[in-house]
Amino acid sequence: MQLDIHKNKIINIIDNKSSFEEKLQAICDYLEETISYYDWVGFYFKNGDKEELKLAQYTGEDTEHVIIPFGKGICGQVAVSNENFIVQDVTEQDNYISCGLNVKSEIVIPIFVDGQNIGQIDIDSHTSSPFTEKDTQLLEFVCVEVAKHIKLPVV
């Protein structure tokens, strides 16, 4: 993975004059198209005052998981723990929500605004154990850049 190239592209997408939603979609599309083992890329955000996440922009197969309660699945656990969650083999997780039969691994990184966990980026892979420290660094960078353009409250 060429980390600097990806980071520069993310900055270019964010600096574009398009809407926030278009920027999120462009980030999803870029990551899914350029990183071979990113098979589903999406953003979830806290759904108003509810203890749940709501799917925003994504690319990949459609998912029925448009709303995820806090604590449920990998995304819901990140909403509670406020920590990165990397699952190299989803079959080893008891609290896992399957988004597709082909998903073998998942990485979820929270997005913080003013110290508050307001959402996350979620990546599913059809490859077992693909994620490295470089994925974590890239996705944390994406979350920091996205957070700079979020005005609370996110609904």
Accessible surface in RSA format (square Angstrom, percent):
REM  Atomic radii and reference values for relative SASA: ProtOr
REM  Chains: A
REM  Algorithm: Lee & Richards
REM  Probe-radius: 1.40
REM  Slices: 20
REM RES _ NUM      All-atoms   Total-Side   Main-Chain    Non-polar    All polar
REM                ABS   REL    ABS   REL    ABS   REL    ABS   REL    ABS   REL
RES MET A   1    73.96  38.3   9.76   6.5  64.20 152.9  22.03  18.7  51.93  68.8
RES GLN A   2   120.19  67.2 112.10  81.9   8.10  19.3  41.59  88.5  78.60  59.6
RES LEU A   3    28.34  15.8  24.52  17.5   3.82   9.6  24.52  17.2   3.82  10.3
RES ASP A   4   105.36  73.8 102.02 101.5   3.34   7.9  31.14  73.3  74.22  74.0
RES ILE A   5    98.88  56.3  96.05  71.6   2.83   6.8  97.63  70.3   1.25   3.4
RES HIS A   6    17.32   9.5  17.32  12.0   0.00   0.0  10.24  10.6   7.08   8.2
RES LYS A   7    54.59  26.6  54.59  33.5   0.00   0.0  13.99  12.6  40.59  43.2
RES ASN A   8    87.06  60.0  85.64  82.8   1.41   3.4  20.92  50.3  66.13  63.9
RES LYS A   9    86.19  42.0  84.42  51.8   1.77   4.2  34.19  30.8  52.00  55.4
RES ILE A  10     0.00   0.0   0.00   0.0   0.00   0.0   0.00   0.0   0.00   0.0
RES ILE A  11    64.67  36.8  64.27  47.9   0.41   1.0  64.67  46.6   0.00   0.0
RES ASN A  12    93.85  64.7  83.72  80.9  10.13  24.4  19.30  46.4  74.56  72.1
RES ILE A  13    15.43   8.8  12.27   9.1   3.16   7.6  15.36  11.1   0.08   0.2
RES ILE A  14     5.24   3.0   4.78   3.6   0.46   1.1   4.78   3.4   0.46   1.2
RES ASP A  15   100.39  70.3  73.88  73.5  26.51  62.7  30.02  70.6  70.38  70.2
RES ASN A  16    83.52  57.6  71.55  69.1  11.97  28.8  13.72  33.0  69.80  67.5
RES LYS A  17   202.59  98.8 165.17 101.3  37.42  89.1 124.47 112.0  78.12  83.2
RES SER A  18    39.38  33.3  21.73  29.0  17.65  40.7  27.23  58.0  12.16  17.0
RES SER A  19    53.25  45.0  37.80  50.4  15.45  35.6  45.55  97.0   7.70  10.8
RES PHE A  20    58.34  29.2  50.63  31.4   7.71  20.1  51.41  31.2   6.93  19.8
RES GLU A  21    95.59  54.9  94.72  71.7   0.87   2.1  41.72  80.7  53.87  44.0
RES GLU A  22   100.57  57.7  93.93  71.1   6.64  15.8  40.16  77.7  60.41  49.3
RES LYS A  23    25.54  12.5  25.24  15.5   0.30   0.7   4.63   4.2  20.91  22.3
RES LEU A  24     2.98   1.7   2.98   2.1   0.00   0.0   2.98   2.1   0.00   0.0
RES GLN A  25    58.22  32.6  58.22  42.6   0.00   0.0  35.40  75.4  22.82  17.3
RES ALA A  26    38.41  35.3  30.79  47.5   7.62  17.3  36.50  51.4   1.90   5.0
RES ILE A  27     0.14   0.1   0.14   0.1   0.00   0.0   0.14   0.1   0.00   0.0
RES CYS A  28     0.00   0.0   0.00   0.0   0.00   0.0   0.00   0.0   0.00   0.0
RES ASP A  29    46.73  32.7  46.31  46.1   0.42   1.0  14.44  34.0  32.29  32.2
RES TYR A  30    26.06  12.2  22.75  12.9   3.31   8.6  21.29  16.0   4.77   5.9
RES LEU A  31     0.00   0.0   0.00   0.0   0.00   0.0   0.00   0.0   0.00   0.0
RES GLU A  32    56.41  32.4  48.16  36.4   8.25  19.6   1.06   2.1  55.35  45.2
RES GLU A  33   130.69  75.0  94.00  71.1  36.68  87.3  35.75  69.1  94.94  77.5
RES THR A  34    68.66  48.8  37.09  37.6  31.57  75.2  43.15  58.0  25.51  38.6
RES ILE A  35     8.21   4.7   5.73   4.3   2.49   6.0   8.20   5.9   0.01   0.0
RES SER A  36   106.87  90.3  71.76  95.8  35.11  80.9  59.01 125.7  47.85  67.0
RES TYR A  37    46.70  21.8  44.91  25.5   1.80   4.7  40.05  30.1   6.65   8.2
RES TYR A  38     1.70   0.8   0.00   0.0   1.70   4.4   0.00   0.0   1.70   2.1
RES ASP A  39    38.16  26.7  28.07  27.9  10.10  23.9   3.04   7.1  35.12  35.0
RES TRP A  40    15.88   6.4  15.88   7.7   0.00   0.0  15.66   8.4   0.22   0.4
RES VAL A  41     0.00   0.0   0.00   0.0   0.00   0.0   0.00   0.0   0.00   0.0
RES GLY A  42     0.00   0.0   0.00   N/A   0.00   0.0   0.00   0.0   0.00   0.0
RES PHE A  43     0.00   0.0   0.00   0.0   0.00   0.0   0.00   0.0   0.00   0.0
RES TYR A  44     1.29   0.6   1.29   0.7   0.00   0.0   0.01   0.0   1.28   1.6
RES PHE A  45    14.67   7.3  14.63   9.1   0.05   0.1  14.63   8.9   0.05   0.1
RES LYS A  46    39.81  19.4  38.86  23.8   0.96   2.3  26.87  24.2  12.95  13.8
RES ASN A  47    19.76  13.6  18.08  17.5   1.68   4.1   0.94   2.3  18.82  18.2
RES GLY A  48    24.59  30.3   0.00   N/A  24.59  30.3  17.96  49.3   6.63  14.8
RES ASP A  49   142.72 100.0 118.01 117.5  24.71  58.4  37.09  87.3 105.63 105.3
RES LYS A  50   125.64  61.3 118.55  72.7   7.09  16.9  78.37  70.5  47.26  50.3
RES GLU A  51   117.51  67.5 104.85  79.3  12.66  30.1  56.34 109.0  61.17  49.9
RES GLU A  52    32.94  18.9  32.94  24.9   0.00   0.0   1.99   3.9  30.95  25.3
RES LEU A  53     2.99   1.7   2.99   2.1   0.00   0.0   2.99   2.1   0.00   0.0
RES LYS A  54    98.33  48.0  97.01  59.5   1.32   3.1  42.16  37.9  56.17  59.8
RES LEU A  55    21.34  11.9   6.91   4.9  14.43  36.3   6.91   4.9  14.43  38.8
RES ALA A  56    33.03  30.4  13.83  21.3  19.20  43.7  23.13  32.6   9.90  26.2
RES GLN A  57    38.86  21.7  34.83  25.5   4.02   9.6   9.71  20.7  29.14  22.1
RES TYR A  58    58.98  27.5  49.40  28.1   9.58  24.9  29.40  22.1  29.58  36.5
RES THR A  59    24.68  17.6  20.54  20.8   4.14   9.9   4.52   6.1  20.17  30.5
RES GLY A  60    34.40  42.4   0.00   N/A  34.40  42.4  14.64  40.2  19.76  44.3
RES GLU A  61    99.33  57.0  87.51  66.2  11.83  28.2  57.34 110.9  41.99  34.3
RES ASP A  62   120.78  84.6  98.48  98.0  22.29  52.7  33.67  79.2  87.10  86.9
RES THR A  63    17.84  12.7   1.63   1.7  16.20  38.6   6.19   8.3  11.65  17.6
RES GLU A  64   155.10  89.0 119.47  90.4  35.63  84.8  50.94  98.5 104.16  85.0
RES HIS A  65    29.78  16.3  28.70  19.9   1.08   2.8  17.19  17.7  12.58  14.6
RES VAL A  66    68.39  45.0  68.24  61.8   0.15   0.4  68.24  59.3   0.15   0.4
RES ILE A  67    73.36  41.7  55.93  41.7  17.43  42.0  55.93  40.3  17.43  47.3
RES ILE A  68     7.49   4.3   7.32   5.5   0.17   0.4   7.49   5.4   0.00   0.0
RES PRO A  69    67.37  49.1  67.37  61.4   0.00   0.0  67.37  55.6   0.00   0.0
RES PHE A  70    46.83  23.4  25.33  15.7  21.50  55.9  25.33  15.4  21.50  61.5
RES GLY A  71    28.85  35.6   0.00   N/A  28.85  35.6  21.02  57.7   7.83  17.5
RES LYS A  72   112.35  54.8 109.45  67.2   2.90   6.9  63.48  57.1  48.88  52.1
RES GLY A  73     1.08   1.3   0.00   N/A   1.08   1.3   1.08   3.0   0.00   0.0
RES ILE A  74     3.81   2.2   0.35   0.3   3.46   8.3   0.35   0.3   3.46   9.4
RES CYS A  75     4.65   3.5   3.29   3.7   1.37   3.2   0.72   1.8   3.93   4.2
RES GLY A  76     0.00   0.0   0.00   N/A   0.00   0.0   0.00   0.0   0.00   0.0
RES GLN A  77    41.61  23.3  39.15  28.6   2.46   5.8  14.65  31.2  26.96  20.4
RES VAL A  78     0.00   0.0   0.00   0.0   0.00   0.0   0.00   0.0   0.00   0.0
RES ALA A  79    14.06  12.9   2.03   3.1  12.03  27.4   2.56   3.6  11.50  30.5
RES VAL A  80    93.57  61.6  72.92  66.0  20.65  49.8  77.53  67.4  16.05  43.5
RES SER A  81    55.54  46.9  34.25  45.7  21.29  49.1  39.99  85.1  15.56  21.8
RES ASN A  82    72.15  49.8  61.84  59.8  10.31  24.8  11.61  27.9  60.54  58.5
RES GLU A  83   115.78  66.5 111.54  84.4   4.23  10.1  33.62  65.0  82.16  67.1
RES ASN A  84    56.02  38.6  31.69  30.6  24.34  58.6  12.63  30.4  43.39  41.9
RES PHE A  85    46.96  23.5  44.52  27.6   2.44   6.3  46.96  28.5   0.00   0.0
RES ILE A  86    69.72  39.7  45.22  33.7  24.50  59.1  45.22  32.6  24.50  66.5
RES VAL A  87     5.54   3.6   2.60   2.4   2.94   7.1   5.54   4.8   0.00   0.0
RES GLN A  88    61.14  34.2  55.82  40.8   5.32  12.7  37.39  79.6  23.75  18.0
RES ASP A  89    47.01  32.9  44.63  44.4   2.37   5.6  11.80  27.8  35.21  35.1
RES VAL A  90    11.33   7.5   9.33   8.4   2.00   4.8   9.33   8.1   2.00   5.4
RES THR A  91   119.44  84.9  82.87  84.0  36.57  87.2  79.82 107.2  39.62  59.9
RES GLU A  92   135.61  77.9 104.75  79.2  30.87  73.5  41.83  80.9  93.78  76.6
RES GLN A  93    56.33  31.5  43.33  31.7  13.00  31.0   1.59   3.4  54.74  41.5
RES ASP A  94   156.33 109.5 118.67 118.1  37.66  89.0  42.19  99.3 114.14 113.8
RES ASN A  95    57.35  39.5  50.26  48.6   7.09  17.1  28.80  69.3  28.55  27.6
RES TYR A  96    45.11  21.1  19.00  10.8  26.11  67.9  18.49  13.9  26.62  32.8
RES ILE A  97    27.53  15.7  20.29  15.1   7.24  17.4  23.91  17.2   3.63   9.8
RES SER A  98    65.82  55.6  47.73  63.7  18.09  41.7  36.74  78.2  29.08  40.7
RES CYS A  99    36.98  28.0  18.35  20.5  18.62  43.8   7.98  20.2  29.00  31.3
RES GLY A 100    21.91  27.0   0.00   N/A  21.91  27.0  18.97  52.1   2.95   6.6
RES LEU A 101   179.75 100.1 148.73 106.4  31.01  78.0 151.60 106.5  28.15  75.7
RES ASN A 102    80.57  55.6  79.79  77.1   0.78   1.9   7.33  17.6  73.23  70.8
RES VAL A 103    15.63  10.3   6.34   5.7   9.29  22.4   6.34   5.5   9.29  25.2
RES LYS A 104    93.15  45.4  90.74  55.7   2.41   5.7  58.36  52.5  34.79  37.1
RES SER A 105     0.00   0.0   0.00   0.0   0.00   0.0   0.00   0.0   0.00   0.0
RES GLU A 106     8.83   5.1   8.83   6.7   0.00   0.0   0.14   0.3   8.70   7.1
RES ILE A 107     0.03   0.0   0.00   0.0   0.03   0.1   0.00   0.0   0.03   0.1
RES VAL A 108     0.00   0.0   0.00   0.0   0.00   0.0   0.00   0.0   0.00   0.0
RES ILE A 109     2.65   1.5   2.65   2.0   0.00   0.0   2.65   1.9   0.00   0.0
RES PRO A 110     7.83   5.7   3.21   2.9   4.62  16.8   3.21   2.7   4.62  28.7
RES ILE A 111     0.18   0.1   0.00   0.0   0.18   0.4   0.18   0.1   0.00   0.0
RES PHE A 112    83.95  42.0  69.52  43.1  14.44  37.6  69.56  42.2  14.40  41.2
RES VAL A 113    15.31  10.1  11.87  10.7   3.44   8.3  15.31  13.3   0.00   0.0
RES ASP A 114   134.15  94.0  87.62  87.2  46.53 110.0  39.16  92.2  94.99  94.7
RES GLY A 115    72.40  89.3   0.00   N/A  72.40  89.3  35.85  98.4  36.55  81.9
RES GLN A 116    87.04  48.7  81.87  59.8   5.16  12.3  31.01  66.0  56.02  42.5
RES ASN A 117    24.14  16.6   8.99   8.7  15.15  36.5   6.86  16.5  17.28  16.7
RES ILE A 118     4.19   2.4   3.89   2.9   0.30   0.7   4.19   3.0   0.00   0.0
RES GLY A 119     0.47   0.6   0.00   N/A   0.47   0.6   0.06   0.2   0.41   0.9
RES GLN A 120     0.10   0.1   0.10   0.1   0.00   0.0   0.00   0.0   0.10   0.1
RES ILE A 121     0.04   0.0   0.00   0.0   0.04   0.1   0.00   0.0   0.04   0.1
RES ASP A 122     2.73   1.9   2.73   2.7   0.00   0.0   0.00   0.0   2.73   2.7
RES ILE A 123     0.00   0.0   0.00   0.0   0.00   0.0   0.00   0.0   0.00   0.0
RES ASP A 124     1.85   1.3   1.85   1.8   0.00   0.0   0.18   0.4   1.66   1.7
RES SER A 125     0.00   0.0   0.00   0.0   0.00   0.0   0.00   0.0   0.00   0.0
RES HIS A 126    66.81  36.5  54.20  37.7  12.61  32.3  32.92  33.9  33.88  39.4
RES THR A 127    64.90  46.2  60.76  61.6   4.14   9.9  43.95  59.0  20.95  31.7
RES SER A 128    62.10  52.5  47.01  62.7  15.09  34.8  31.86  67.9  30.24  42.4
RES SER A 129    74.10  62.6  51.79  69.1  22.31  51.4  29.79  63.4  44.31  62.1
RES PRO A 130    18.34  13.4   2.28   2.1  16.06  58.4  11.37   9.4   6.97  43.3
RES PHE A 131    11.04   5.5   0.17   0.1  10.87  28.3   0.24   0.1  10.80  30.9
RES THR A 132    78.61  55.9  67.91  68.8  10.70  25.5  73.97  99.4   4.64   7.0
RES GLU A 133   111.31  63.9 101.83  77.0   9.48  22.6  52.55 101.6  58.76  48.0
RES LYS A 134   100.50  49.0 100.41  61.6   0.09   0.2  54.66  49.2  45.84  48.8
RES ASP A 135     0.00   0.0   0.00   0.0   0.00   0.0   0.00   0.0   0.00   0.0
RES THR A 136    11.66   8.3  11.66  11.8   0.00   0.0  10.39  14.0   1.27   1.9
RES GLN A 137    71.06  39.7  66.08  48.3   4.98  11.9  21.65  46.1  49.41  37.5
RES LEU A 138     0.00   0.0   0.00   0.0   0.00   0.0   0.00   0.0   0.00   0.0
RES LEU A 139     0.02   0.0   0.02   0.0   0.00   0.0   0.02   0.0   0.00   0.0
RES GLU A 140    70.02  40.2  68.49  51.8   1.53   3.6  23.31  45.1  46.71  38.1
RES PHE A 141    40.04  20.0  34.42  21.3   5.62  14.6  39.31  23.8   0.73   2.1
RES VAL A 142     0.00   0.0   0.00   0.0   0.00   0.0   0.00   0.0   0.00   0.0
RES CYS A 143     4.35   3.3   4.35   4.9   0.00   0.0   4.35  11.0   0.00   0.0
RES VAL A 144    85.61  56.3  81.80  74.1   3.81   9.2  85.03  73.9   0.58   1.6
RES GLU A 145    19.93  11.4  19.93  15.1   0.00   0.0   0.00   0.0  19.93  16.3
RES VAL A 146     0.71   0.5   0.50   0.5   0.21   0.5   0.71   0.6   0.00   0.0
RES ALA A 147    15.83  14.6  10.15  15.7   5.67  12.9  10.37  14.6   5.46  14.5
RES LYS A 148   134.89  65.8  98.26  60.3  36.63  87.2  71.36  64.2  63.54  67.7
RES HIS A 149    66.64  36.4  54.94  38.2  11.71  29.9  36.67  37.8  29.97  34.9
RES ILE A 150    16.56   9.4   2.76   2.1  13.79  33.2   5.09   3.7  11.47  31.1
RES LYS A 151   170.78  83.3 151.58  93.0  19.20  45.7 120.28 108.3  50.50  53.8
RES LEU A 152    65.46  36.5  35.43  25.3  30.03  75.5  35.45  24.9  30.01  80.8
RES PRO A 153   114.81  83.7 100.25  91.4  14.57  52.9 101.82  84.1  12.99  80.7
RES VAL A 154    32.44  21.3  21.40  19.4  11.04  26.6  25.64  22.3   6.81  18.5
RES VAL A 155   138.74  91.3  91.88  83.2  46.86 112.9  99.13  86.1  39.61 107.4
END  Absolute sums over single chains surface
CHAIN  1 A     7799.7       6248.5       1551.3       4043.0       3756.7
END  Absolute sums over all chains
TOTAL          7799.7       6248.5       1551.3       4043.0       3756.7
